[in-house]
């Protein structure tokens, strides 16, 4: 675990060194984004869920154009310790004005060992942004002592509708997401269909969201689950 942190720190330092110096020979450090959410259930994009309330936090920085380093973590409100902390490295390349391709590598650490010791994934994403937004991504789950190799192929489509466009911006975003799994934690085939709705409010560097999703399991191992939450984010 310490070696992974050292690698991520080295990438950050090295990437920051590539940033152009200003005339004063000083350079501006990358500014982070932070977000904290309270959600009614722990739900994977692949469909498996734990119906317990949890707090989920995300922090990311972009040391150079296209590169994102992020840390995500989950803590169930019934527990005092972190159940999962993910270290994420993503590199994105625009293919056209509307299409972006990304590659990611992630290490999922389980500090309180509720989910075991660790897992790791790598994956590819293709994102479209235009009259609507769409995303398809593939993740490969690597084998460990407790986990078998597996894959998930997830897709989502959404449309952001402006409601208020002034200093305070308000929008509504309906969405539909799904996943096809191949031995992803023991799940196979079409896993779920999930319509959702999100209310977003932003003002300067702040943003807040309230969201609701109605997951409908297609696979026998994926349950029907209505879940939602609220989030607050800040861009430095």
PEKA-V597910 format. One record per residue. PHI is phi in whole degrees, -180 to 180 (* if undefined). PSI is psi as a letter, one per 40 degrees, with the letter a starting at -180 (NA if undefined). BURIAL is 1 if it has 16 or more other C-alpha atoms within 10 Angstrom, else 0. Layout:
PHI:PSI:BURIAL
PHI:PSI:BURIAL
This chain:
*:d:0
-64:d:0
-67:d:0
-64:d:0
-61:d:0
-65:d:0
-64:d:0
-63:d:1
-63:d:0
-65:d:0
-63:d:0
-62:d:1
-64:d:0
-66:d:0
-67:d:0
-63:d:1
-66:d:0
-82:e:0
-69:i:0
-66:h:0
-79:i:0
-85:i:0
-60:d:0
-79:e:0
67:e:0
-110:i:0
-131:i:0
-86:h:0
-68:i:0
-61:h:0
-95:h:0
-82:i:0
-118:h:1
-127:i:1
-149:i:1
-130:h:1
-130:i:1
-117:h:1
-123:i:1
-82:e:1
-158:i:1
-92:h:1
-128:h:1
-83:i:0
-57:d:1
-82:e:1
116:d:1
-56:h:1
-142:i:1
-121:h:0
-83:g:0
-136:h:0
-65:h:1
-149:i:1
-103:h:1
-127:h:1
-120:i:1
-139:h:1
-137:h:1
-144:i:1
-139:i:1
-121:g:1
-65:d:1
-140:i:1
-58:h:0
92:e:0
-104:h:1
-124:h:1
-113:h:1
-143:i:1
-132:h:1
-120:i:1
-144:i:1
-128:h:1
-136:h:1
-70:h:1
-67:e:0
-84:e:0
-121:i:0
-95:e:0
-115:i:0
-76:h:1
-88:d:1
-150:h:1
-137:h:1
-106:h:1
-105:h:1
-123:h:1
-127:h:1
-133:h:1
-122:h:1
-119:i:1
-132:h:0
-71:h:0
-94:d:0
-142:a:0
-68:e:0
-116:e:0
-120:h:0
-132:h:1
-110:i:1
-136:i:1
-125:i:1
-137:i:1
-133:h:1
-137:i:1
-117:h:1
-103:h:1
-97:i:1
-118:g:1
-56:d:0
-94:e:0
64:e:0
-63:d:0
-103:e:0
111:a:1
-102:d:0
-167:i:1
-139:i:1
-147:i:1
-139:i:1
-133:i:1
-169:i:1
-130:i:1
-135:i:1
-123:h:1
-120:h:1
-120:h:1
-133:h:0
-170:b:0
-66:d:0
-144:i:0
-114:i:0
-144:i:1
-149:h:1
-126:h:1
-146:i:1
-121:h:1
-126:h:1
-105:h:1
-91:h:1
-84:i:0
-72:h:0
-132:a:0
-63:d:0
-109:e:0
-124:h:1
-91:i:0
-58:i:0
-160:i:1
-140:i:1
-130:h:1
-120:h:1
-111:i:1
-143:i:1
-148:i:1
-137:i:1
-150:i:1
-139:h:1
-89:h:1
-112:h:0
-65:h:0
-110:d:0
-131:h:0
-126:g:0
-145:a:0
-60:d:0
-99:h:0
-104:h:0
-129:h:1
-145:i:1
-118:h:1
-131:g:0
-77:i:1
-149:i:1
-143:h:1
-134:i:1
-158:i:1
-153:i:1
-117:h:1
-115:i:1
-131:g:1
57:f:0
-85:h:1
51:f:1
84:e:0
-107:i:1
-135:i:1
74:a:0
-63:h:1
-93:d:1
-161:i:1
-128:h:1
-132:h:1
-78:i:1
-149:i:1
-142:h:1
-134:h:1
-104:h:1
-118:h:1
-132:h:1
-135:i:1
-149:h:0
53:b:0
-90:e:0
-98:i:0
-144:i:1
-139:i:1
-139:i:1
-126:h:1
-141:i:1
-143:h:1
-130:i:1
-118:g:1
-70:h:1
-121:h:1
-71:h:1
-100:d:1
-72:i:1
-65:d:0
-91:e:0
-110:h:1
-87:i:1
-72:h:1
-153:h:1
-93:h:0
-147:i:1
-167:a:1
178:a:1
-134:i:1
-144:i:1
-136:h:1
-129:i:1
-145:h:1
-102:h:0
-78:NA:0
